[in-house]
């Protein structure tokens, strides 16, 4: 798996411990979200997570954008071996890309709920710092184990965004905290990068920001012209994940897949 920055096409085409939170009124315990915090430069999270249906709450607590490139390592291989393969830019058959949230802006928070089987997993961040050093080289690479079954159920979605062969189908979305099923029916892998322009910024500002990274390999100085809300890197056709995110009324958002170039714009009400 070659972790990479997935820049949503504006210009271009988690863990409250792996334990349980008791429900009110004496009801049976239910799994709480796993908190995965991205700091400068480390992932702060448990080393063991319950499998099955897993809700991960991702937060960027640092001052730089971070990603959560997500992979699973086959038995008989180690995280150290995977890091060496990644550093050499080598794809290996025993590392499997599971799709994690792409760029998340400092201060942003989302929750992703999905089914995850037991195994050895990792997060890694390939975003460069202002000197062009990948965050993974500065400590943003974390292995953890998924084991057992949480017993949780998938959430009920407030809306569904569907990726097809040539377009995204986006319904009218409501403002506030929404749980959105990200459904891939494209017949091939699709990502769902979610981004919105910051007030007073334009597409030209985004173009310059993206071009700066592409030409220098360094994170540009100053505030970013857009807010990245992660969502999901590529997932296989026929699968879904569930995104819980806060949306602002009247603000334009863009969901995009950088591999295919498809995108859609929507405005919650």
N, C-alpha and C positions, 0 to 999 in steps of 0.2 A: 504494500500500500504506500503510495507516495502522497503524504499529506500535503495540502496546498491551500493557498488562500483562495476562497471562492468569492470574488467580488460580484455582488448582484448587478444585473444589467440596468443600472440607471444611466451609466455612460457607455458601458460595454454591454456588444449585445449585452440527581443532583442531589451534599446528601444529608437531610435532618436525620442522620444516622440510619443505618439499615434496620433499625428496630421498628417498633410499632407505637402509634399514638392512640391512646384510648379514646373511643367515641363517647359522647355525652350520654347521660341517663343509663349507664350500665350496659350499653350495647357492646357487641363484640369488638375487640381492637381492630383497627384498620391500618394498613401500611401508610406511613407518612412519606412525603417526598424526600428524595435523597438530595442533599445540598451539595452542589459542585460550584465552588467559587474559583474564579480565575483572577489571581493577583499578579502583580509585577515582581517576580516571575515564577509562579507556582500554581498548581491546582490544589486546592484545599478541599479534601473529601475523604470519606472512609476508605479503608483498604478492602472491605468486604461488603457486598451489596446483595440483598435478596433478589432472586430472579423472578421469572414469570412476567407479569405486568409490572413495569417499573416506571415510576414518575421521578424525573430528575429536574430539580430546579436549578437552572444555570444563572449565575450572576457574575458580572464583571466588576470586581471590587478594585481594579487597578486604575491607572491613569492612561493606559494605552489600549487599543482594540485587541481582542484576543479571539481565537477560534477554538473549537473543541473537536478536532479531527479524531474520529473514533474508530478503533480497530480491535479485532480479536486475534489472539495468537493460538495456533494449534498446540496440542500437547507435544512435548518433546523439544519445544523451542522456548527461548527466553525473551524477555523484554529487551535485555541488553543486545541480543542478536537482532531484534527488530529495529532498534535505534541505529545500529551499525548499517543495516540495509538501507534505512531511510537516509542516513548521512551520505551514502554512496549513490543515492537516487535509484536504487535497485528494487524492482518489484519481486517479491518472493511468494510462492504458492501457499506458504503456511501463515501468512498474515492476510486477514480478510477485512475489507473496508465495510464498516457498519453505518457510515453516515452519521455525523454529529452536527451540532449547530455550527454554521459558518460564523463570520465575524459578528461579535457582540460589542457594542459601544460601551465605554466606561459608564458605570451606573445603571446599565440596562439589565433587565431580568426577564427570563421566560421560563416556562416549564414544558418539557417534552415527556409525553407518556407513550410507551410502546412495549411490545413483547420482546424480552431478551432471554435467551437460553443460558444455562450455566456455562462458564468458561473463564479464560484469562483474557482480560481486556486492557485497553489503554486509551488515554487522551494525549494529544500532542498539538502544539501550536507552532505553525510555520510562519507566523507574521514576523516581519523584520522590525527591529528597533530603529532609532534615528541614526545608528551607525551601520545599519545593514546586517546586524547579527540576528539570526533567527531566534525567536523566543525559546524554542526547544533547546538551544545551546546554552541558554541562561537559566534553565531549570524547569521549563514548562513541558514536562513529559512525565506522565504518571500512570503506573500500572495498578490494576485492582482486579479483584476476583468477584464474579457473580456466581452465586450458589443457591440451591434450593428454589422455593417458589413462594412468593409473597402472599399468594391467595387473593390478590387484588383483581378487580375487573377494569376493563377499559372504560374511560369516561364517556358520558353522553356528550356529543358534539353540539355546539350552538350553530355551527355551519360547516360546510364541506368545501374545500378548494380542491378541484380535480385537475391533475396534469394529464392532458391528452397527447396525441402524436404531434399536433401543431399549435396547441394553445392551452392556456389555463382557463378553466371555467370557474369564475368567482361570483358567488351570489352577493346580494346586498348584505353587507356586514354591519353589525351594530357596534356602537362605541362602548367603551368600558372593558372590563375583563371578559374575554371570550376564549372558549375552547374550540379550536378549529381542527377538524380532521384534514390532514394533508394526504390526499389519496392519489396514488400513481396508477393510471390506467393507460399509459403511453405505449406499452409494449416493449419498453426499454427503460433504463434508469433515468430518473428525473430528480433534480434538486428543487428546493423551494426557498430561495434566499429572500428575506424580507427586509426592506429598507425604506426610509423616507427622508426627503430633503429637509434640512434644518431651515428655520425661518430666515428669509432674506437671501438664501442661497439658490443657485441656479444649476442647470445641467452643465453649463460651461465650467462652473466651479468644480463639479464632480469630475469632469473630463480632465482638468488640470491635476487634481489630486491623484486620480488613477494613473495618469501618464507619468507623474513624478515617481510613483512606486515602480512602475514598469521600467523606466529608464535608469533609475538610480539604485533600485533594490533597497531603498531606505524609506522609513516611515516619515512622511512630510511633517515639518514643524507646524505648530499651531493647531487650532480646532479643526475637526473634520467638517466638511460641508453637509454630511448626511448622518443619520442615525441608523446604525445597523442593529436589527432585532433578530439576528441569528436565523431562526426557523430550522431548516434541515438541508444538509448536503445530500448527495444522491442516494436514493433508496430504490430497490428493485421494483419493476412493474408488478402490479397485483398486491402491493403492500400499502400500509398506511401508518402514519404516526400522528400523534395528537399534540398540537401546539396550544398552550395557554399563554395569552399575551394581553396587555392593556393597549387598546386602540383609542385614539383621540377623534372625536367627532369633527368632521369637516376637513381632516388632514388627509393628503394624498399619500398612499402607500403603493409600493411596487413589489410584486412577487415575481421572481425570475429564476430561470435555470441557465447558468452561464455556459453549460456544455452545448445545449441545443439552440440557445438564443431566444427561446420563447419567454414571454413576459406578459404581465397584465397589471393594470393600474386600477385601484379601487379607493373609494372614500367612504369611511364609516359614517353612519348618521345616528 
